[in-house]
C-alpha cells in the first residue's frame, strides 16, 4: 500500500507541474511567417491567434488571394512552432518518457 500512496503523490506532483506548464504555454508566443515576413501570425501556446501583421503592399486591390494564402501559411508555421514548443516542454516535464498518442493536454 505504501507504493500506491507514493505513486499517488507522484501523480499529484506531475499534475501540478503539467498545470504550471499549461499556464506558461498560454503566456508563450510563437510567430509564424510567410511571404518573406510580409505576413506574421502570432499564436499563444494553446494555438489561439493573438496577433496578425500584414505588409501594407499586400492590401492593394487584386492581392486578396495572395494575402489569404500567406495568412494560411503563416498560421501553419506558427502552429508547428507551438506544437514543437509543447513537445519539448512535455519531454522535459516527463523526463523524456513519451506520452500515449492521442493524449491532449488542452
C-alpha positions as CSV (number, residue, x, y, z in Angstrom):
1,X,0.0,0.0,0.0
2,X,3.0,2.3,0.6
3,X,3.9,2.1,-3.1
4,X,0.4,3.1,-4.1
5,X,0.5,6.1,-1.8
6,X,3.9,7.1,-3.3
7,X,2.5,6.7,-6.8
8,X,-0.5,8.9,-6.0
9,X,1.8,11.5,-4.6
10,X,4.0,11.4,-7.7
11,X,0.9,11.7,-9.9
12,X,-0.3,14.7,-8.0
13,X,3.1,16.4,-8.3
14,X,3.1,15.7,-12.1
15,X,-0.4,17.1,-12.4
16,X,0.8,20.3,-10.7
17,X,3.8,20.6,-13.0
18,X,1.5,20.0,-16.0
19,X,-0.8,22.7,-14.8
20,X,2.1,25.1,-14.4
21,X,3.4,24.2,-17.9
22,X,-0.1,24.8,-19.4
23,X,-0.2,28.3,-17.8
24,X,3.3,29.0,-19.1
25,X,2.4,27.9,-22.6
26,X,-0.7,30.0,-22.6
27,X,1.5,33.1,-22.0
28,X,4.1,31.9,-24.6
29,X,4.0,33.4,-28.1
30,X,5.1,31.7,-31.3
31,X,5.4,33.6,-34.6
32,X,4.8,32.2,-38.0
33,X,6.0,34.0,-41.1
34,X,5.2,33.7,-44.8
35,X,6.0,35.7,-47.9
36,X,9.4,36.6,-46.6
37,X,8.0,38.1,-43.5
38,X,5.2,40.0,-45.3
39,X,2.7,38.2,-43.1
40,X,3.4,37.4,-39.5
41,X,0.9,35.4,-37.3
42,X,1.4,35.2,-33.6
43,X,-0.2,32.3,-31.6
44,X,-0.2,31.7,-27.9
45,X,0.8,28.3,-26.6
46,X,-2.7,27.0,-26.9
47,X,-2.8,27.7,-30.6
48,X,-5.1,30.7,-30.3
49,X,-4.3,33.6,-32.7
50,X,-3.0,36.6,-30.7
51,X,-1.8,38.9,-33.4
52,X,-1.6,39.4,-37.2
53,X,0.8,41.7,-39.0
54,X,0.4,42.4,-42.8
55,X,2.7,44.3,-45.0
56,X,0.7,47.2,-46.5
57,X,1.7,46.3,-50.0
58,X,-0.5,43.2,-49.7
59,X,-3.5,45.4,-49.1
60,X,-3.5,46.6,-52.7
61,X,-6.5,45.7,-54.9
62,X,-6.2,42.3,-56.5
63,X,-3.9,41.0,-53.8
64,X,-6.7,39.3,-51.7
65,X,-6.0,35.8,-52.9
66,X,-2.2,36.1,-52.2
67,X,-2.9,37.6,-48.8
68,X,-5.3,34.7,-48.0
69,X,-2.7,32.1,-48.9
70,X,0.0,33.9,-47.0
71,X,-2.2,34.1,-43.9
72,X,-2.8,30.3,-44.0
73,X,0.9,29.6,-44.5
74,X,1.9,31.9,-41.6
75,X,-0.7,30.3,-39.3
76,X,0.6,26.8,-40.2
77,X,4.2,27.9,-39.5
78,X,3.2,29.3,-36.1
79,X,1.1,26.3,-35.2
80,X,4.0,24.0,-36.0
81,X,6.2,26.1,-33.7
82,X,3.6,25.9,-30.9
83,X,3.4,22.1,-31.2
84,X,7.2,21.8,-31.2
85,X,7.5,24.0,-28.1
86,X,4.8,22.0,-26.3
87,X,6.5,18.7,-27.3
88,X,9.8,20.0,-25.9
89,X,8.2,21.2,-22.6
90,X,6.4,17.9,-22.1
91,X,9.6,16.0,-22.8
92,X,11.4,17.9,-20.1
93,X,8.4,17.5,-17.8
94,X,8.1,13.7,-18.2
95,X,11.9,13.1,-18.2
96,X,11.8,12.1,-21.8
97,X,9.2,9.5,-21.4
98,X,6.8,9.6,-24.4
99,X,3.1,10.3,-23.8
100,X,0.5,8.0,-25.1
101,X,-0.6,9.0,-28.6
102,X,-3.8,10.9,-28.7
103,X,-3.3,12.4,-25.2
104,X,-4.4,16.0,-25.2
105,X,-3.3,18.5,-22.5
106,X,-5.7,21.3,-23.6
